[in-house]
Amino acid sequence: MPFPKAKKEAALKRSLMNTLNATYQNRTAASRMWSTAATCPLFLKKASKKPYVMANGRKSPKFRGNRALSTHTIKAMASGAAANASALIEAEAALLRCDTVAETAKYPMLPSVTRSAAMLYEQSIIAYCQTIFAGSRDLKNSFEKKHKKVSIRSTQAAADSLNLRLSEATGFVPPVINAKIKEEKKKAATAEA
């Protein structure tokens, strides 16, 4: 195990080693769980083609993956995220006067995405869309004049609300700043008579 639990380390290093051990175990457990999720009935559906014999002599599978996003879409999003990260790194390097080269536009980064990571990404995208639709539906039902369908404007308002909640939850700023401002005391009236 690359990050074992702390035993004989110094007291200051013990917390760091225990945190690294916990993150390593969480990452491996999540990878293990999502790697076996591909065979879960929730992520499978019946094959649309009739059974046939494949080139290697085996019969075609009876079930196929039930995917929300295509592999191309996931890889395109991963490439866009890598390009964004590369641009941020290049901008920081330029501020520090380093001699670096950013991602080449002609040859963009194409990071590999494992099956478990793709399924985890699909899960988060689906949860994001479901939350937007639920907020849009709640907004539609809150008005006296009931609309029969969810409108584009209510969906946009729900998406803006969710994006604001996500940015507040993941930002490096406190959600609320309680500032105590002292009231100005009125100067004592001087009698000029």
C-alpha positions as CSV (number, residue, x, y, z in Angstrom):
1,M,0.0,0.0,0.0
2,P,1.6,3.3,-1.1
3,F,0.1,5.3,1.9
4,P,0.0,3.1,5.0
5,K,-1.5,4.3,8.3
6,A,0.9,6.3,10.5
7,K,2.6,4.2,13.2
8,K,6.0,5.4,14.1
9,E,6.1,8.8,12.4
10,A,6.6,12.0,14.2
11,A,3.5,13.6,15.7
12,L,3.4,16.4,13.1
13,K,3.6,14.0,10.2
14,R,1.1,11.5,11.6
15,S,-2.0,13.5,10.6
16,L,-0.7,13.9,7.1
17,M,0.0,10.2,6.7
18,N,-3.4,9.3,8.1
19,T,-5.1,11.7,5.7
20,L,-3.2,10.4,2.7
21,N,-4.1,6.9,3.7
22,A,-7.8,7.8,4.0
23,T,-7.9,9.5,0.6
24,Y,-6.0,6.5,-1.0
25,Q,-8.5,4.0,0.4
26,N,-11.5,6.1,-0.6
27,R,-10.1,6.4,-4.2
28,T,-9.4,2.7,-4.5
29,A,-12.8,1.7,-3.0
30,A,-14.6,4.0,-5.4
31,S,-12.7,2.7,-8.4
32,R,-13.4,-0.9,-7.3
33,M,-17.1,-0.1,-6.9
34,W,-17.5,1.7,-10.2
35,S,-15.5,-0.9,-12.1
36,T,-18.1,-3.6,-11.1
37,A,-21.0,-1.3,-11.7
38,A,-20.9,-2.1,-15.5
39,T,-22.5,-5.5,-14.8
40,C,-25.2,-4.1,-12.6
41,P,-28.7,-4.5,-14.1
42,L,-29.3,-0.8,-13.6
43,F,-26.7,0.0,-16.2
44,L,-27.7,-2.7,-18.7
45,K,-30.4,-3.1,-21.3
46,K,-31.3,-5.8,-23.7
47,A,-29.4,-5.8,-27.0
48,S,-31.4,-4.5,-29.9
49,K,-29.8,-6.8,-32.4
50,K,-30.7,-10.5,-32.8
51,P,-28.1,-12.9,-31.3
52,Y,-25.3,-13.7,-33.8
53,V,-21.9,-15.3,-33.8
54,M,-19.1,-12.8,-33.5
55,A,-15.8,-12.9,-35.4
56,N,-14.0,-14.6,-32.5
57,G,-16.6,-17.4,-32.4
58,R,-18.5,-16.4,-29.3
59,K,-22.2,-15.5,-29.3
60,S,-23.1,-11.8,-29.1
61,P,-24.0,-10.5,-25.7
62,K,-27.6,-10.5,-24.7
63,F,-27.3,-7.2,-22.8
64,R,-25.5,-4.0,-23.6
65,G,-24.6,-0.9,-21.6
66,N,-27.3,1.6,-20.9
67,R,-25.3,4.8,-21.3
68,A,-26.6,8.4,-20.9
69,L,-23.6,10.0,-22.8
70,S,-21.6,8.6,-25.6
71,T,-17.9,7.9,-25.2
72,H,-17.1,10.7,-27.8
73,T,-19.1,13.2,-25.6
74,I,-17.2,12.2,-22.5
75,K,-13.8,12.4,-24.2
76,A,-14.7,15.8,-25.7
77,M,-15.6,17.1,-22.3
78,A,-12.4,15.7,-20.8
79,S,-10.4,17.3,-23.6
80,G,-12.1,20.7,-22.9
81,A,-11.4,20.4,-19.2
82,A,-7.7,19.6,-19.9
83,A,-7.5,22.6,-22.3
84,N,-9.0,24.8,-19.6
85,A,-6.5,23.5,-17.0
86,S,-3.6,24.0,-19.4
87,A,-4.7,27.6,-20.1
88,L,-4.8,28.4,-16.4
89,I,-1.4,26.8,-15.8
90,E,0.0,28.8,-18.8
91,A,-1.4,32.0,-17.4
92,E,0.0,31.4,-14.0
93,A,3.4,30.5,-15.5
94,A,3.4,33.7,-17.5
95,L,2.7,35.8,-14.4
96,L,5.7,34.1,-12.7
97,R,7.8,34.8,-15.9
98,C,8.4,31.1,-16.7
99,D,9.3,30.0,-20.1
100,T,6.5,27.5,-20.8
101,V,4.4,26.4,-23.8
102,A,0.6,25.8,-23.4
103,E,-1.4,23.2,-25.1
104,T,-1.0,23.2,-28.8
105,A,-4.3,24.0,-30.6
106,K,-3.5,21.7,-33.5
107,Y,-2.8,18.7,-31.1
108,P,-5.1,19.0,-28.1
109,M,-4.8,16.8,-25.1
110,L,-7.0,13.7,-25.2
111,P,-7.0,12.3,-21.7
112,S,-8.1,8.7,-21.3
113,V,-11.2,8.1,-19.3
114,T,-11.8,4.8,-17.6
115,R,-15.1,3.1,-17.6
116,S,-15.6,3.7,-13.9
117,A,-14.8,7.4,-14.3
118,A,-17.2,7.7,-17.2
119,M,-20.0,6.2,-15.2
120,L,-19.3,8.4,-12.2
121,Y,-19.3,11.4,-14.6
122,E,-22.6,10.3,-16.1
123,Q,-24.1,9.9,-12.6
124,S,-23.1,13.5,-11.7
125,I,-24.5,14.9,-15.0
126,I,-27.8,13.0,-14.5
127,A,-28.1,14.3,-10.9
128,Y,-27.4,17.8,-12.2
129,C,-30.1,17.6,-14.9
130,Q,-32.6,16.1,-12.4
131,T,-32.0,18.9,-9.9
132,I,-32.5,21.5,-12.6
133,F,-35.8,19.9,-13.7
134,A,-37.0,19.5,-10.1
135,G,-36.3,23.2,-9.5
136,S,-38.1,24.1,-12.7
137,R,-41.1,22.0,-11.8
138,D,-41.3,23.5,-8.3
139,L,-41.1,27.0,-9.8
140,K,-43.9,26.2,-12.2
141,N,-46.1,24.9,-9.5
142,S,-45.5,27.8,-7.2
143,F,-47.5,30.3,-9.3
144,E,-51.3,30.6,-9.0
145,K,-51.8,30.4,-12.8
146,K,-50.7,26.9,-13.3
147,H,-48.8,26.1,-16.5
148,K,-49.2,22.6,-17.9
149,K,-45.6,22.3,-19.0
150,V,-42.2,23.4,-17.7
151,S,-41.1,26.5,-19.6
152,I,-37.7,27.5,-20.9
153,R,-37.6,30.5,-18.5
154,S,-38.3,28.4,-15.4
155,T,-35.7,25.9,-16.5
156,Q,-33.1,28.7,-17.0
157,A,-34.0,30.2,-13.6
158,A,-33.6,26.8,-12.0
159,A,-30.2,26.3,-13.7
160,D,-29.0,29.7,-12.6
161,S,-30.1,28.9,-9.0
162,L,-28.3,25.6,-9.1
163,N,-25.1,27.0,-10.6
164,L,-25.1,29.7,-7.9
165,R,-25.5,27.1,-5.2
166,L,-22.7,25.0,-6.6
167,S,-20.3,28.0,-6.9
168,E,-21.1,29.1,-3.3
169,A,-20.6,25.6,-2.0
170,T,-17.3,25.0,-3.8
171,G,-15.8,28.6,-3.6
172,F,-13.1,29.7,-1.3
173,V,-15.3,32.4,0.2
174,P,-17.7,32.2,3.2
175,P,-21.4,31.9,2.3
176,V,-22.3,34.8,4.6
177,I,-20.3,37.6,6.0
178,N,-21.7,39.0,9.3
179,A,-20.3,42.5,9.6
180,K,-21.0,44.5,12.7
181,I,-21.1,48.1,11.9
182,K,-21.2,50.5,14.8
183,E,-23.8,53.1,14.6
184,E,-22.6,56.7,14.5
185,K,-23.3,58.4,17.8
186,K,-24.9,61.7,17.6
187,K,-22.7,64.5,19.0
188,A,-24.1,66.0,22.1
189,A,-26.0,69.2,21.2
190,T,-24.2,72.2,22.6
191,A,-26.3,74.9,23.9
192,E,-25.5,78.1,22.1
193,A,-27.9,80.5,23.6
